[in-house]
Amino acid sequence: MTWGNKLTQVAILRLSDDVSVDQDELARIYIKMECTQSEDMVLHVMQELEQRLSHAENLYRLGELRDLESVTRAITSLSKKLGMSTLARISEDVADCCLSDDIAALAATQARLTRLGRGSLREISELKNLSI
């Protein structure tokens, strides 16, 4: 069977997500607390998010869906503390997918959670000149 012309180029898809951090929520954190306390709290939550995002990736690779659901629920809670509403929503979607039999949806939402999580942490670091 002949398929016609041979392909000479391969398309490379670069996935990107709009990272959104509620800067007003971050400002409220800094207003409610003294500067050093708020800086410490934000840094602590960012470190926790980084650890949980990495843990979620590992759990997904291992197929540990019950544990993945638990970790993504924690990611939801941490995300909300820093005004990362999109990340919180996506992590809720991953947790919901863990309870369903939709493996394709789980793969897609887990990949999006990883991309968006890393991007969100980078954005907060840039906004506040923090390093995690």
Beta strands, then each sheet from edge to edge (+ up, - down):
end
